[in-house]
Amino acid sequence: MTDLASPTRAEIDLGAIRHNARTLLALAGPADVLGVVKANAYGHGAVAVTRALQEEGIGRFAVATVPEGIELREAGIDAPILVFAAPLPDALPAYARHALAVTVSSREVAETVAAFAETTGPLRAHVQVDTGMHRLGLRPDDLTDTVRLLTDAPGVEVDAVWTHFATADGDLGYARQQHEDFRALVDRLGSLRPPLVHASNGPFLLRCPADAARPGTLVRCGGVLYGLASSRELRPALQAADLRPAMRLTTRVVHLQTVQAGESVSYGRLWTAPGSRRIATLPLGYADGLPRTLTNRGHAGLHGRLFPIAGRVCMDMLMVDLGPPEGAAATVSLGDEAVLFGSGGPDIQDQAEAAGTMPYEMTCALSPRVPRVS
Ligand SMILES: *Cc1c(COP(=O)(O)O)cnc(C)c1O
């Protein structure tokens, strides 16, 4: 019931997430969708989202960290779960205990995994090869030997080989080249080829569905499940596929005042009233995860109209310029709803761009102080 005491809330539309899941499953077929629910399902609530995705027919999941995987296990979710992170050796017992699949992204990790599985307990492995992202992954020349080492290691089950694209939402030529190189590497594995291969993320699926949707492959869908575009270029593709944003961030007006011409608002005096102005104070700020870079840039929606944020975004509050007191401001009262993104407020993409970031960061950044309500 503490949720009711918070004027700020993130409304999660599980119906939109379910709709997106069905849409993406249809688009990806005959490939399967791996539901990426890392970072608390991009801020939408990992357990509730994973359950909804399971009901729509998504059977595999990925998280970024071991604790994220444990959270799902402790909620009773027993589907296959891959952890994207590179494992440190002392984390392997937790992978074994919670049946989390390990990303093997170097020769050293492969040797550690093989030794652990032989002496301590079985592990499942997804072997990652680096085709151009240069974040994690084996050098292409090391792939075959490493897959062989793991295939021969007692207690290790090699589920998949995979790679990750650097520019799926940007330079498509580079992503296609990575995909071609990856397919050639997989072909070279011959009889060592594991049952699954995966390369495509959500953006690549939307832009190259024919390439992404191959039998025996998985498409790792993250942002698209939540109706979020990772780049401006991708926005039309999300709209064309009818993928729907699933989060709406709202709060309520806790204070109203009229300031006079020349008076400043908030820390640092970065905004000064050009005339008599009605100012609404909203009880959320950067401690709630709203970017401080929205200072003098973002908007809030009240009664379906957008009003600019006035002055510095504070830790726990921000102010909105409602304009002259006799204008639209006259309709705003204490307790009225204000929307920071979603229906009745700015589109999340526009708010993210105003903040100098992208929508994923907006939803991921929401702090535990903001209750998720679905
Ligand atoms: C986050 C992530 C994804 C999902 O990417 P989206 O752009 O959200 O679809 C896929 N693969 C890896 C390795 C990731 O880290």
The ligand as an SDF file (V2000), in Angstrom:
LIG
                    3D

 15 15  0  0  0  0  0  0  0  0999 V2000
   20.6550   -5.5930  -24.4100 C   0  0  0  0  0  0  0  0  0  0  0  0
   21.0830   -6.5970  -25.3700 C   0  0  0  0  0  0  0  0  0  0  0  0
   20.2160   -7.0640  -26.3710 C   0  0  0  0  0  0  0  0  0  0  0  0
   18.8700   -6.4490  -26.6310 C   0  0  0  0  0  0  0  0  0  0  0  0
   19.0430   -5.3260  -27.4460 O   0  0  0  0  0  0  0  0  0  0  0  0
   17.8020   -4.4190  -27.8700 P   0  0  0  0  0  0  0  0  0  0  0  0
   18.3920   -3.3030  -28.6650 O   0  0  0  0  0  0  0  0  0  0  0  0
   17.1800   -3.9170  -26.6180 O   0  0  0  0  0  0  0  0  0  0  0  0
   16.8850   -5.3090  -28.6460 O   0  0  0  0  0  0  0  0  0  0  0  0
   20.6410   -8.0880  -27.1790 C   0  0  0  0  0  0  0  0  0  0  0  0
   21.8550   -8.6490  -26.9980 N   0  0  0  0  0  0  0  0  0  0  0  0
   22.7260   -8.2200  -26.0550 C   0  0  0  0  0  0  0  0  0  0  0  0
   24.0440   -8.8620  -25.9340 C   0  0  0  0  0  0  0  0  0  0  0  0
   22.3810   -7.1780  -25.2260 C   0  0  0  0  0  0  0  0  0  0  0  0
   23.2490   -6.7540  -24.2960 O   0  0  0  0  0  0  0  0  0  0  0  0
  1  2  1  0
  2  3  1  0
  2 14  2  0
  3  4  1  0
  3 10  2  0
  4  5  1  0
  5  6  1  0
  6  7  2  0
  6  8  1  0
  6  9  1  0
 10 11  1  0
 11 12  2  0
 12 13  1  0
 12 14  1  0
 14 15  1  0
M  END
$$$$
